[in-house]
Amino acid sequence: MFRFRMVVAGEVEMDRGLARFTDGIADWRPIWPVFGDNFYAHLRQTFATEGDAGPGRWAPLSEKYAEWKARRFPGRPILERTGRLVASLTGPKAPGSIFKATPQSLTVGSEIPYGIYHQTGTDRMPQRKEIALPEAAKREMMRIAQMYLIQIASSAGFRRGLTPTEVGQLHAAKAKYPHWPLPWEKN
């Protein structure tokens, strides 16, 4: 069974599975960049809305810190003092970004050391989760996996081909996710 499990700061954020056909898939690396595209898109929305697109609006800054930040980093939103954390969580090539793909797993995240304190909160700072996918994002990731399986089954001859609807869905996926691997397109 294909199991998509996301653990953030020791807390299970998502745990879903697809049964049957997935046991025969030895290498998921062709589709991992698409999962990355989806993850980064949702985190860009989370940062742009200061949490509203993800776990819910982040707690405001303390009055004292807000005044200090306004003087030294004018116009910078919550969790974006230098931009290092947001950059590391919204693209795979940024300094501090983690994107490690193996045949059976994908690890995405940030090596920026203070990110964990925002994710979990501290005695002196409220929790402001940067990584918390809404239900729609979780469903989208499972849809990506299912579409990829349909594509593999069709190209390997397990199915008689894609229906016109499925072809349209795959072309839409390719348009939305530039890394989508279409079997009839060679890199």
Contacts in CASP RR format, 6 or more apart in sequence:
PFRMAT RR
TARGET T0000
AUTHOR 0000-0000-0000
METHOD contacts of the structure
MODEL  1
MFRFRMVVAGEVEMDRGLARFTDGIADWRPIWPVFGDNFYAHLRQTFATE
GDAGPGRWAPLSEKYAEWKARRFPGRPILERTGRLVASLTGPKAPGSIFK
ATPQSLTVGSEIPYGIYHQTGTDRMPQRKEIALPEAAKREMMRIAQMYLI
QIASSAGFRRGLTPTEVGQLHAAKAKYPHWPLPWEKN
1 17 0 8 1.000
1 18 0 8 1.000
1 19 0 8 1.000
1 20 0 8 1.000
1 22 0 8 1.000
1 23 0 8 1.000
2 17 0 8 1.000
2 18 0 8 1.000
2 22 0 8 1.000
2 25 0 8 1.000
2 28 0 8 1.000
2 145 0 8 1.000
3 15 0 8 1.000
3 16 0 8 1.000
3 17 0 8 1.000
4 14 0 8 1.000
4 15 0 8 1.000
4 16 0 8 1.000
4 17 0 8 1.000
4 141 0 8 1.000
4 142 0 8 1.000
4 145 0 8 1.000
5 12 0 8 1.000
5 14 0 8 1.000
5 15 0 8 1.000
5 16 0 8 1.000
6 12 0 8 1.000
6 13 0 8 1.000
6 14 0 8 1.000
6 15 0 8 1.000
6 133 0 8 1.000
7 13 0 8 1.000
8 119 0 8 1.000
8 129 0 8 1.000
8 131 0 8 1.000
8 132 0 8 1.000
9 116 0 8 1.000
9 119 0 8 1.000
9 120 0 8 1.000
13 131 0 8 1.000
13 132 0 8 1.000
13 133 0 8 1.000
14 133 0 8 1.000
14 138 0 8 1.000
14 141 0 8 1.000
16 138 0 8 1.000
16 141 0 8 1.000
16 142 0 8 1.000
17 142 0 8 1.000
18 142 0 8 1.000
18 145 0 8 1.000
18 146 0 8 1.000
18 149 0 8 1.000
21 149 0 8 1.000
21 153 0 8 1.000
21 158 0 8 1.000
22 145 0 8 1.000
22 149 0 8 1.000
25 149 0 8 1.000
25 152 0 8 1.000
26 103 0 8 1.000
27 103 0 8 1.000
27 104 0 8 1.000
28 101 0 8 1.000
28 103 0 8 1.000
28 104 0 8 1.000
28 106 0 8 1.000
29 101 0 8 1.000
29 102 0 8 1.000
29 103 0 8 1.000
30 148 0 8 1.000
30 181 0 8 1.000
31 144 0 8 1.000
31 145 0 8 1.000
31 148 0 8 1.000
31 181 0 8 1.000
32 101 0 8 1.000
32 106 0 8 1.000
33 92 0 8 1.000
33 101 0 8 1.000
33 177 0 8 1.000
33 179 0 8 1.000
34 144 0 8 1.000
34 148 0 8 1.000
34 173 0 8 1.000
34 177 0 8 1.000
34 179 0 8 1.000
34 180 0 8 1.000
34 181 0 8 1.000
35 106 0 8 1.000
35 108 0 8 1.000
35 141 0 8 1.000
35 144 0 8 1.000
36 92 0 8 1.000
36 99 0 8 1.000
36 106 0 8 1.000
36 108 0 8 1.000
36 179 0 8 1.000
37 177 0 8 1.000
37 178 0 8 1.000
37 179 0 8 1.000
38 137 0 8 1.000
38 140 0 8 1.000
38 141 0 8 1.000
38 144 0 8 1.000
38 177 0 8 1.000
39 108 0 8 1.000
39 133 0 8 1.000
40 89 0 8 1.000
40 90 0 8 1.000
40 91 0 8 1.000
40 92 0 8 1.000
42 53 0 8 1.000
42 54 0 8 1.000
42 133 0 8 1.000
42 134 0 8 1.000
42 137 0 8 1.000
43 89 0 8 1.000
43 90 0 8 1.000
43 130 0 8 1.000
43 131 0 8 1.000
44 90 0 8 1.000
45 53 0 8 1.000
45 54 0 8 1.000
46 52 0 8 1.000
46 53 0 8 1.000
46 54 0 8 1.000
46 55 0 8 1.000
46 130 0 8 1.000
46 132 0 8 1.000
47 77 0 8 1.000
47 79 0 8 1.000
47 80 0 8 1.000
47 86 0 8 1.000
47 89 0 8 1.000
47 90 0 8 1.000
47 130 0 8 1.000
49 57 0 8 1.000
50 57 0 8 1.000
50 58 0 8 1.000
50 77 0 8 1.000
50 78 0 8 1.000
50 79 0 8 1.000
51 57 0 8 1.000
51 58 0 8 1.000
51 128 0 8 1.000
51 129 0 8 1.000
53 134 0 8 1.000
54 129 0 8 1.000
54 132 0 8 1.000
54 133 0 8 1.000
54 134 0 8 1.000
54 137 0 8 1.000
55 129 0 8 1.000
55 132 0 8 1.000
56 132 0 8 1.000
58 78 0 8 1.000
58 79 0 8 1.000
58 128 0 8 1.000
59 126 0 8 1.000
59 127 0 8 1.000
59 128 0 8 1.000
60 66 0 8 1.000
60 78 0 8 1.000
61 69 0 8 1.000
61 78 0 8 1.000
69 76 0 8 1.000
69 81 0 8 1.000
73 81 0 8 1.000
73 82 0 8 1.000
76 83 0 8 1.000
78 128 0 8 1.000
79 85 0 8 1.000
79 86 0 8 1.000
79 118 0 8 1.000
79 128 0 8 1.000
79 130 0 8 1.000
80 86 0 8 1.000
84 95 0 8 1.000
84 96 0 8 1.000
84 112 0 8 1.000
85 110 0 8 1.000
85 112 0 8 1.000
85 114 0 8 1.000
85 115 0 8 1.000
85 118 0 8 1.000
85 130 0 8 1.000
87 94 0 8 1.000
87 95 0 8 1.000
87 97 0 8 1.000
88 94 0 8 1.000
88 95 0 8 1.000
88 96 0 8 1.000
88 97 0 8 1.000
88 98 0 8 1.000
88 109 0 8 1.000
88 110 0 8 1.000
88 111 0 8 1.000
88 112 0 8 1.000
89 97 0 8 1.000
89 109 0 8 1.000
89 110 0 8 1.000
89 130 0 8 1.000
89 131 0 8 1.000
91 97 0 8 1.000
91 99 0 8 1.000
92 99 0 8 1.000
92 108 0 8 1.000
96 110 0 8 1.000
96 111 0 8 1.000
96 112 0 8 1.000
97 109 0 8 1.000
97 110 0 8 1.000
97 111 0 8 1.000
98 107 0 8 1.000
98 108 0 8 1.000
98 109 0 8 1.000
98 110 0 8 1.000
98 111 0 8 1.000
99 106 0 8 1.000
99 107 0 8 1.000
99 108 0 8 1.000
99 109 0 8 1.000
100 106 0 8 1.000
100 107 0 8 1.000
100 108 0 8 1.000
109 131 0 8 1.000
115 130 0 8 1.000
117 125 0 8 1.000
118 125 0 8 1.000
118 127 0 8 1.000
118 128 0 8 1.000
118 129 0 8 1.000
118 130 0 8 1.000
119 127 0 8 1.000
119 128 0 8 1.000
119 129 0 8 1.000
119 130 0 8 1.000
119 131 0 8 1.000
120 127 0 8 1.000
121 127 0 8 1.000
121 128 0 8 1.000
133 141 0 8 1.000
144 173 0 8 1.000
144 177 0 8 1.000
147 166 0 8 1.000
147 169 0 8 1.000
147 170 0 8 1.000
147 173 0 8 1.000
148 181 0 8 1.000
150 159 0 8 1.000
150 162 0 8 1.000
150 166 0 8 1.000
151 162 0 8 1.000
151 170 0 8 1.000
151 182 0 8 1.000
151 183 0 8 1.000
152 158 0 8 1.000
152 183 0 8 1.000
153 159 0 8 1.000
154 160 0 8 1.000
154 161 0 8 1.000
154 162 0 8 1.000
154 166 0 8 1.000
155 183 0 8 1.000
155 184 0 8 1.000
162 170 0 8 1.000
170 180 0 8 1.000
170 182 0 8 1.000
173 180 0 8 1.000
174 180 0 8 1.000
174 182 0 8 1.000
END
